[in-house]
Amino acid sequence: MSLPEIVSQEQWLVARKELLAKEKELRRAQDALAAQRRRLPMVRMEKPYVFEGADGPVGLLELFEEKRQLIVQHVMFDPSWDVACKSCTAGIDQLAEKLQDHLGSRDTRYVLVARAPYPKFAAYVEQRGWTLPCFSSYGSEFNYDFNVSIDASVKPVYFNYRELPELKEAGLGWIADKPGEQPGLSCFLRDGDEVFHTYSTYARGSDFGGTYGFLDLTALGRQEEWEEPKGRAVHAGAAIPQFE
């Protein structure tokens, strides 16, 4: 691996300003994308999913624990496996212990859901020292309906918004070769006792981190208000201002 070119401070500053312009352009595009994501329509959840948790069986509504929003991380953990996916494990290892508190201050809860039976999943969570609440979807259609458990004998193959012919064309036909698990994040919004699905992201699109990164995936966004120097208020849910 080659090292960066050695230049003078003046040359470095020119290159850094050029990169800064591109970084600001990317940030503006990300903010615009987050705003568009908040405007997505939503789908009413009507199927009575049952999950197993520390306190026994619960429904999707109970996963909110009175919060307005819910983020579900689909953890790759097939019932026949002894441990969860290494990539999922590494990602969860890096989630700060206080993540739930920070999300909770924005009326949002984060949970882990895997298809492995609850005793096996809970034992693994304890072994890793994770503090996020975990639930098993074993025996329900939840993973299949959200296309993170792929099995052509259960449901036609569909992953990351592509049907099998599209997956094959993209060189991803191997996904259908045998039953398997895939990563993802799904967001839900509660209105009274009704639950709505607002967003799901898969594969590389599910690589988000930090409170703001996760909140940007939700329908209500960051739920902040701030004042521009000229006094123009920005609506709740707006991204952090990017000072030019």
Phi and psi restraints in degrees (value plus and minus 20) as a CYANA .aco file:
   2 SER   PHI    -100.0   -60.0
   2 SER   PSI     131.7   171.7
   3 LEU   PHI    -109.5   -69.5
   3 LEU   PSI     139.5   179.5
   4 PRO   PHI     -80.5   -40.5
   4 PRO   PSI     135.3   175.3
   5 GLU   PHI     -84.5   -44.5
   5 GLU   PSI     122.7   162.7
   6 ILE   PHI    -111.6   -71.6
   6 ILE   PSI     104.9   144.9
   7 VAL   PHI    -155.4  -115.4
   7 VAL   PSI     156.3   196.3
   8 SER   PHI     -97.5   -57.5
   8 SER   PSI     145.8   185.8
   9 GLN   PHI     -79.7   -39.7
   9 GLN   PSI     -59.0   -19.0
  10 GLU   PHI     -84.3   -44.3
  10 GLU   PSI     -64.4   -24.4
  11 GLN   PHI     -85.8   -45.8
  11 GLN   PSI     -59.3   -19.3
  12 TRP   PHI     -81.5   -41.5
  12 TRP   PSI     -60.6   -20.6
  13 LEU   PHI     -84.7   -44.7
  13 LEU   PSI     -58.5   -18.5
  14 VAL   PHI     -82.4   -42.4
  14 VAL   PSI     -67.2   -27.2
  15 ALA   PHI     -85.2   -45.2
  15 ALA   PSI     -57.9   -17.9
  16 ARG   PHI     -86.7   -46.7
  16 ARG   PSI     -58.8   -18.8
  17 LYS   PHI     -87.5   -47.5
  17 LYS   PSI     -55.7   -15.7
  18 GLU   PHI     -83.8   -43.8
  18 GLU   PSI     -62.8   -22.8
  19 LEU   PHI     -87.1   -47.1
  19 LEU   PSI     -58.0   -18.0
  20 LEU   PHI     -79.4   -39.4
  20 LEU   PSI     -60.9   -20.9
  21 ALA   PHI     -80.5   -40.5
  21 ALA   PSI     -60.4   -20.4
  22 LYS   PHI     -91.3   -51.3
  22 LYS   PSI     -55.8   -15.8
  23 GLU   PHI     -83.9   -43.9
  23 GLU   PSI     -60.3   -20.3
  24 LYS   PHI     -87.2   -47.2
  24 LYS   PSI     -58.5   -18.5
  25 GLU   PHI     -82.6   -42.6
  25 GLU   PSI     -62.5   -22.5
  26 LEU   PHI     -84.6   -44.6
  26 LEU   PSI     -62.6   -22.6
  27 ARG   PHI     -83.3   -43.3
  27 ARG   PSI     -61.4   -21.4
  28 ARG   PHI     -82.4   -42.4
  28 ARG   PSI     -59.1   -19.1
  29 ALA   PHI     -86.7   -46.7
  29 ALA   PSI     -58.9   -18.9
  30 GLN   PHI     -85.4   -45.4
  30 GLN   PSI     -60.1   -20.1
  31 ASP   PHI     -85.0   -45.0
  31 ASP   PSI     -61.4   -21.4
  32 ALA   PHI     -85.0   -45.0
  32 ALA   PSI     -58.3   -18.3
  33 LEU   PHI     -87.0   -47.0
  33 LEU   PSI     -60.4   -20.4
  34 ALA   PHI     -83.0   -43.0
  34 ALA   PSI     -58.8   -18.8
  35 ALA   PHI     -85.4   -45.4
  35 ALA   PSI     -60.8   -20.8
  36 GLN   PHI     -84.8   -44.8
  36 GLN   PSI     -57.4   -17.4
  37 ARG   PHI     -82.4   -42.4
  37 ARG   PSI     -59.4   -19.4
  38 ARG   PHI     -86.7   -46.7
  38 ARG   PSI     -41.1    -1.1
  39 ARG   PHI    -110.9   -70.9
  39 ARG   PSI     -18.9    21.1
  40 LEU   PHI     -80.2   -40.2
  40 LEU   PSI     123.9   163.9
  41 PRO   PHI     -90.1   -50.1
  41 PRO   PSI     151.9   191.9
  42 MET   PHI    -152.1  -112.1
  42 MET   PSI     142.5   182.5
  43 VAL   PHI    -139.9   -99.9
  43 VAL   PSI     110.3   150.3
  44 ARG   PHI     -89.1   -49.1
  44 ARG   PSI     112.2   152.2
  45 MET   PHI    -109.4   -69.4
  45 MET   PSI      96.8   136.8
  46 GLU   PHI    -136.1   -96.1
  46 GLU   PSI     -35.5     4.5
  47 LYS   PHI     -97.2   -57.2
  47 LYS   PSI     114.3   154.3
  48 PRO   PHI    -102.6   -62.6
  48 PRO   PSI      55.4    95.4
  49 TYR   PHI     -86.5   -46.5
  49 TYR   PSI     126.0   166.0
  50 VAL   PHI    -144.1  -104.1
  50 VAL   PSI     110.0   150.0
  51 PHE   PHI    -137.6   -97.6
  51 PHE   PSI     134.1   174.1
  52 GLU   PHI    -127.5   -87.5
  52 GLU   PSI     107.5   147.5
  53 GLY   PHI    -150.2  -110.2
  53 GLY   PSI    -188.3  -148.3
  54 ALA   PHI     -81.7   -41.7
  54 ALA   PSI     -49.2    -9.2
  55 ASP   PHI    -123.3   -83.3
  55 ASP   PSI      -3.1    36.9
  56 GLY   PHI      81.3   121.3
  56 GLY   PSI    -183.3  -143.3
  57 PRO   PHI     -88.2   -48.2
  57 PRO   PSI     118.4   158.4
  58 VAL   PHI    -161.4  -121.4
  58 VAL   PSI     138.2   178.2
  59 GLY   PHI    -114.3   -74.3
  59 GLY   PSI     156.1   196.1
  60 LEU   PHI     -79.5   -39.5
  60 LEU   PSI     -59.2   -19.2
  61 LEU   PHI     -80.6   -40.6
  61 LEU   PSI     -58.0   -18.0
  62 GLU   PHI     -88.3   -48.3
  62 GLU   PSI     -42.6    -2.6
  63 LEU   PHI     -84.7   -44.7
  63 LEU   PSI     -44.1    -4.1
  64 PHE   PHI     -89.4   -49.4
  64 PHE   PSI     -49.3    -9.3
  65 GLU   PHI      29.6    69.6
  65 GLU   PSI      31.8    71.8
  66 GLU   PHI      52.2    92.2
  66 GLU   PSI     -21.5    18.5
  67 LYS   PHI     -96.1   -56.1
  67 LYS   PSI     142.7   182.7
  68 ARG   PHI    -102.7   -62.7
  68 ARG   PSI     -51.2   -11.2
  69 GLN   PHI    -145.7  -105.7
  69 GLN   PSI     134.2   174.2
  70 LEU   PHI    -156.2  -116.2
  70 LEU   PSI     111.7   151.7
  71 ILE   PHI    -134.0   -94.0
  71 ILE   PSI     103.5   143.5
  72 VAL   PHI    -127.6   -87.6
  72 VAL   PSI     102.9   142.9
  73 GLN   PHI    -113.4   -73.4
  73 GLN   PSI      99.1   139.1
  74 HIS   PHI     -99.5   -59.5
  74 HIS   PSI      84.0   124.0
  75 VAL   PHI    -107.6   -67.6
  75 VAL   PSI     109.2   149.2
  76 MET   PHI     -94.9   -54.9
  76 MET   PSI      84.2   124.2
  77 PHE   PHI    -173.7  -133.7
  77 PHE   PSI      68.1   108.1
  78 ASP   PHI     -84.6   -44.6
  78 ASP   PSI     124.7   164.7
  79 PRO   PHI     -75.9   -35.9
  79 PRO   PSI     -46.2    -6.2
  80 SER   PHI    -106.2   -66.2
  80 SER   PSI     -29.5    10.5
  81 TRP   PHI    -100.9   -60.9
  81 TRP   PSI     135.0   175.0
  82 ASP   PHI    -107.6   -67.6
  82 ASP   PSI     -48.3    -8.3
  83 VAL   PHI    -157.6  -117.6
  83 VAL   PSI     143.5   183.5
  84 ALA   PHI     -96.5   -56.5
  84 ALA   PSI     147.5   187.5
  85 CYS   PHI     -73.1   -33.1
  85 CYS   PSI     118.3   158.3
  86 LYS   PHI     -82.6   -42.6
  86 LYS   PSI     -59.9   -19.9
  87 SER   PHI     -86.9   -46.9
  87 SER   PSI     -65.7   -25.7
  88 CYS   PHI     -79.8   -39.8
  88 CYS   PSI     -62.9   -22.9
  89 THR   PHI     -81.0   -41.0
  89 THR   PSI     -66.4   -26.4
  90 ALA   PHI     -82.1   -42.1
  90 ALA   PSI     -60.8   -20.8
  91 GLY   PHI     -84.6   -44.6
  91 GLY   PSI     -64.2   -24.2
  92 ILE   PHI     -89.2   -49.2
  92 ILE   PSI     -55.0   -15.0
  93 ASP   PHI     -74.6   -34.6
  93 ASP   PSI     -51.7   -11.7
  94 GLN   PHI    -109.2   -69.2
  94 GLN   PSI     -23.2    16.8
  95 LEU   PHI     -97.4   -57.4
  95 LEU   PSI     107.9   147.9
  96 ALA   PHI     -84.3   -44.3
  96 ALA   PSI     127.8   167.8
  97 GLU   PHI     -81.2   -41.2
  97 GLU   PSI     -50.1   -10.1
  98 LYS   PHI    -109.9   -69.9
  98 LYS   PSI     -13.5    26.5
  99 LEU   PHI     -74.4   -34.4
  99 LEU   PSI     -65.5   -25.5
 100 GLN   PHI     -80.7   -40.7
 100 GLN   PSI     -58.4   -18.4
 101 ASP   PHI     -84.7   -44.7
 101 ASP   PSI     -64.5   -24.5
 102 HIS   PHI     -86.8   -46.8
 102 HIS   PSI     -62.5   -22.5
 103 LEU   PHI     -86.1   -46.1
 103 LEU   PSI     -58.3   -18.3
 104 GLY   PHI     -80.9   -40.9
 104 GLY   PSI     -51.5   -11.5
 105 SER   PHI     -87.6   -47.6
 105 SER   PSI     -35.7     4.3
 106 ARG   PHI    -129.4   -89.4
 106 ARG   PSI       6.5    46.5
 107 ASP   PHI      39.6    79.6
 107 ASP   PSI      16.7    56.7
 108 THR   PHI    -151.1  -111.1
 108 THR   PSI     119.5   159.5
 109 ARG   PHI    -139.8   -99.8
 109 ARG   PSI     124.4   164.4
 110 TYR   PHI    -137.7   -97.7
 110 TYR   PSI     107.3   147.3
 111 VAL   PHI    -153.7  -113.7
 111 VAL   PSI     138.5   178.5
 112 LEU   PHI    -124.8   -84.8
 112 LEU   PSI     111.7   151.7
 113 VAL   PHI    -148.7  -108.7
 113 VAL   PSI     107.7   147.7
 114 ALA   PHI    -152.2  -112.2
 114 ALA   PSI     139.5   179.5
 115 ARG   PHI    -105.2   -65.2
 115 ARG   PSI     -32.8     7.2
 116 ALA   PHI     -81.7   -41.7
 116 ALA   PSI     126.5   166.5
 117 PRO   PHI     -74.9   -34.9
 117 PRO   PSI     129.6   169.6
 118 TYR   PHI     -77.3   -37.3
 118 TYR   PSI     -65.7   -25.7
 119 PRO   PHI     -77.1   -37.1
 119 PRO   PSI     -60.4   -20.4
 120 LYS   PHI     -88.8   -48.8
 120 LYS   PSI     -63.9   -23.9
 121 PHE   PHI     -86.4   -46.4
 121 PHE   PSI     -64.8   -24.8
 122 ALA   PHI     -82.3   -42.3
 122 ALA   PSI     -58.7   -18.7
 123 ALA   PHI     -84.8   -44.8
 123 ALA   PSI     -58.9   -18.9
 124 TYR   PHI     -88.4   -48.4
 124 TYR   PSI     -61.0   -21.0
 125 VAL   PHI     -79.9   -39.9
 125 VAL   PSI     -63.8   -23.8
 126 GLU   PHI     -85.2   -45.2
 126 GLU   PSI     -61.4   -21.4
 127 GLN   PHI     -80.5   -40.5
 127 GLN   PSI     -59.1   -19.1
 128 ARG   PHI    -101.0   -61.0
 128 ARG   PSI     -34.0     6.0
 129 GLY   PHI      57.7    97.7
 129 GLY   PSI       3.5    43.5
 130 TRP   PHI     -95.8   -55.8
 130 TRP   PSI     123.5   163.5
 131 THR   PHI    -127.0   -87.0
 131 THR   PSI     -26.7    13.3
 132 LEU   PHI     -91.9   -51.9
 132 LEU   PSI     123.4   163.4
 133 PRO   PHI     -84.8   -44.8
 133 PRO   PSI     120.4   160.4
 134 CYS   PHI    -143.4  -103.4
 134 CYS   PSI     127.4   167.4
 135 PHE   PHI    -161.2  -121.2
 135 PHE   PSI     130.7   170.7
 136 SER   PHI    -125.5   -85.5
 136 SER   PSI     115.1   155.1
 137 SER   PHI    -120.5   -80.5
 137 SER   PSI      -6.0    34.0
 138 TYR   PHI     -75.2   -35.2
 138 TYR   PSI     110.6   150.6
 139 GLY   PHI      69.7   109.7
 139 GLY   PSI     -29.1    10.9
 140 SER   PHI    -127.3   -87.3
 140 SER   PSI     152.1   192.1
 141 GLU   PHI    -113.5   -73.5
 141 GLU   PSI     -13.7    26.3
 142 PHE   PHI     -74.9   -34.9
 142 PHE   PSI     -73.3   -33.3
 143 ASN   PHI     -81.7   -41.7
 143 ASN   PSI     -58.0   -18.0
 144 TYR   PHI     -91.1   -51.1
 144 TYR   PSI     -59.9   -19.9
 145 ASP   PHI     -85.6   -45.6
 145 ASP   PSI     -50.3   -10.3
 146 PHE   PHI    -119.3   -79.3
 146 PHE   PSI      -7.0    33.0
 147 ASN   PHI      36.9    76.9
 147 ASN   PSI      19.6    59.6
 148 VAL   PHI    -133.6   -93.6
 148 VAL   PSI     -31.5     8.5
 149 SER   PHI    -133.7   -93.7
 149 SER   PSI      97.0   137.0
 150 ILE   PHI    -126.6   -86.6
 150 ILE   PSI      98.7   138.7
 151 ASP   PHI    -174.4  -134.4
 151 ASP   PSI      89.5   129.5
 152 ALA   PHI     -82.8   -42.8
 152 ALA   PSI     -41.6    -1.6
 153 SER   PHI     -97.6   -57.6
 153 SER   PSI     -35.6     4.4
 154 VAL   PHI    -121.0   -81.0
 154 VAL   PSI     -62.3   -22.3
 155 LYS   PHI    -176.9  -136.9
 155 LYS   PSI     123.7   163.7
 156 PRO   PHI     -72.4   -32.4
 156 PRO   PSI     119.2   159.2
 157 VAL   PHI     -83.9   -43.9
 157 VAL   PSI     107.8   147.8
 158 TYR   PHI    -175.5  -135.5
 158 TYR   PSI      97.0   137.0
 159 PHE   PHI    -162.7  -122.7
 159 PHE   PSI     118.1   158.1
 160 ASN   PHI      32.2    72.2
 160 ASN   PSI      21.7    61.7
 161 TYR   PHI      46.0    86.0
 161 TYR   PSI       7.9    47.9
 162 ARG   PHI    -146.6  -106.6
 162 ARG   PSI     114.8   154.8
 163 GLU   PHI    -101.4   -61.4
 163 GLU   PSI     150.9   190.9
 164 LEU   PHI     -74.9   -34.9
 164 LEU   PSI     -66.0   -26.0
 165 PRO   PHI     -78.6   -38.6
 165 PRO   PSI     -58.6   -18.6
 166 GLU   PHI     -89.1   -49.1
 166 GLU   PSI     -57.7   -17.7
 167 LEU   PHI     -83.8   -43.8
 167 LEU   PSI     -62.7   -22.7
 168 LYS   PHI     -83.8   -43.8
 168 LYS   PSI     -62.0   -22.0
 169 GLU   PHI     -82.6   -42.6
 169 GLU   PSI     -52.1   -12.1
 170 ALA   PHI    -107.4   -67.4
 170 ALA   PSI     -14.5    25.5
 171 GLY   PHI      59.1    99.1
 171 GLY   PSI      -0.3    39.7
 172 LEU   PHI    -134.1   -94.1
 172 LEU   PSI       1.1    41.1
 173 GLY   PHI     -82.1   -42.1
 173 GLY   PSI     -40.7    -0.7
 174 TRP   PHI     -79.9   -39.9
 174 TRP   PSI     -41.8    -1.8
 175 ILE   PHI     -78.9   -38.9
 175 ILE   PSI     -50.7   -10.7
 176 ALA   PHI    -111.4   -71.4
 176 ALA   PSI     -23.6    16.4
 177 ASP   PHI     -82.3   -42.3
 177 ASP   PSI     -57.2   -17.2
 178 LYS   PHI    -175.6  -135.6
 178 LYS   PSI     139.6   179.6
 179 PRO   PHI     -75.0   -35.0
 179 PRO   PSI     120.9   160.9
 180 GLY   PHI    -182.0  -142.0
 180 GLY   PSI     153.9   193.9
 181 GLU   PHI    -131.0   -91.0
 181 GLU   PSI     129.4   169.4
 182 GLN   PHI    -153.6  -113.6
 182 GLN   PSI     135.2   175.2
 183 PRO   PHI    -105.1   -65.1
 183 PRO   PSI     140.5   180.5
 184 GLY   PHI     158.4   198.4
 184 GLY   PSI     148.8   188.8
 185 LEU   PHI    -151.4  -111.4
 185 LEU   PSI     117.4   157.4
 186 SER   PHI    -148.5  -108.5
 186 SER   PSI     120.4   160.4
 187 CYS   PHI    -136.1   -96.1
 187 CYS   PSI     122.1   162.1
 188 PHE   PHI    -153.8  -113.8
 188 PHE   PSI     132.6   172.6
 189 LEU   PHI    -145.9  -105.9
 189 LEU   PSI     116.0   156.0
 190 ARG   PHI    -126.8   -86.8
 190 ARG   PSI     112.5   152.5
 191 ASP   PHI    -145.4  -105.4
 191 ASP   PSI      77.7   117.7
 192 GLY   PHI      47.9    87.9
 192 GLY   PSI    -143.8  -103.8
 193 ASP   PHI    -119.4   -79.4
 193 ASP   PSI     -12.9    27.1
 194 GLU   PHI    -116.7   -76.7
 194 GLU   PSI     120.0   160.0
 195 VAL   PHI    -136.8   -96.8
 195 VAL   PSI     118.1   158.1
 196 PHE   PHI    -147.1  -107.1
 196 PHE   PSI     120.1   160.1
 197 HIS   PHI    -108.2   -68.2
 197 HIS   PSI     104.3   144.3
 198 THR   PHI    -129.4   -89.4
 198 THR   PSI     -47.4    -7.4
 199 TYR   PHI    -186.9  -146.9
 199 TYR   PSI     124.4   164.4
 200 SER   PHI    -162.6  -122.6
 200 SER   PSI     123.5   163.5
 201 THR   PHI    -158.2  -118.2
 201 THR   PSI     127.4   167.4
 202 TYR   PHI    -153.7  -113.7
 202 TYR   PSI     152.4   192.4
 203 ALA   PHI      32.6    72.6
 203 ALA   PSI    -154.2  -114.2
 204 ARG   PHI     -85.7   -45.7
 204 ARG   PSI     -43.6    -3.6
 205 GLY   PHI     -88.3   -48.3
 205 GLY   PSI     -31.8     8.2
 206 SER   PHI    -115.6   -75.6
 206 SER   PSI     -11.7    28.3
 207 ASP   PHI    -108.0   -68.0
 207 ASP   PSI      62.5   102.5
 208 PHE   PHI    -143.1  -103.1
 208 PHE   PSI     138.1   178.1
 209 GLY   PHI    -173.6  -133.6
 209 GLY   PSI     136.0   176.0
 210 GLY   PHI      61.6   101.6
 210 GLY   PSI     135.2   175.2
 211 THR   PHI     -75.7   -35.7
 211 THR   PSI     -69.7   -29.7
 212 TYR   PHI     -85.5   -45.5
 212 TYR   PSI     -58.2   -18.2
 213 GLY   PHI     -80.5   -40.5
 213 GLY   PSI     -61.4   -21.4
 214 PHE   PHI     -92.5   -52.5
 214 PHE   PSI     -61.8   -21.8
 215 LEU   PHI     -82.8   -42.8
 215 LEU   PSI     -51.2   -11.2
 216 ASP   PHI     -86.4   -46.4
 216 ASP   PSI     -32.2     7.8
 217 LEU   PHI    -109.0   -69.0
 217 LEU   PSI     -31.3     8.7
 218 THR   PHI    -115.5   -75.5
 218 THR   PSI     144.5   184.5
 219 ALA   PHI     -88.0   -48.0
 219 ALA   PSI     -51.0   -11.0
 220 LEU   PHI    -114.1   -74.1
 220 LEU   PSI     -26.8    13.2
 221 GLY   PHI      44.4    84.4
 221 GLY   PSI    -167.5  -127.5
 222 ARG   PHI    -102.7   -62.7
 222 ARG   PSI     -33.4     6.6
 223 GLN   PHI      34.9    74.9
 223 GLN   PSI      26.2    66.2
 224 GLU   PHI    -140.9  -100.9
 224 GLU   PSI     135.6   175.6
 225 GLU   PHI    -147.7  -107.7
 225 GLU   PSI     120.0   160.0
 226 TRP   PHI    -164.0  -124.0
 226 TRP   PSI     140.5   180.5
 227 GLU   PHI    -128.1   -88.1
 227 GLU   PSI     109.5   149.5
 228 GLU   PHI     -90.1   -50.1
 228 GLU   PSI     139.5   179.5
 229 PRO   PHI     -71.6   -31.6
 229 PRO   PSI     -51.1   -11.1
 230 LYS   PHI    -106.0   -66.0
 230 LYS   PSI     -21.1    18.9
 231 GLY   PHI      74.5   114.5
 231 GLY   PSI     -14.2    25.8
 232 ARG   PHI    -101.6   -61.6
 232 ARG   PSI     100.6   140.6
 233 ALA   PHI     -95.1   -55.1
 233 ALA   PSI     123.1   163.1
 234 VAL   PHI    -128.2   -88.2
 234 VAL   PSI     118.0   158.0
 235 HIS   PHI     -84.2   -44.2
 235 HIS   PSI     137.3   177.3
 236 ALA   PHI     -79.9   -39.9
 236 ALA   PSI     125.5   165.5
 237 GLY   PHI      76.0   116.0
 237 GLY   PSI     -27.7    12.3
 238 ALA   PHI     -90.4   -50.4
 238 ALA   PSI     136.5   176.5
 239 ALA   PHI     -96.9   -56.9
 239 ALA   PSI     144.7   184.7
 240 ILE   PHI     -79.7   -39.7
 240 ILE   PSI     117.0   157.0
 241 PRO   PHI     -80.6   -40.6
 241 PRO   PSI     121.2   161.2
 242 GLN   PHI    -124.9   -84.9
 242 GLN   PSI      85.6   125.6
 243 PHE   PHI     -94.7   -54.7
 243 PHE   PSI     108.4   148.4
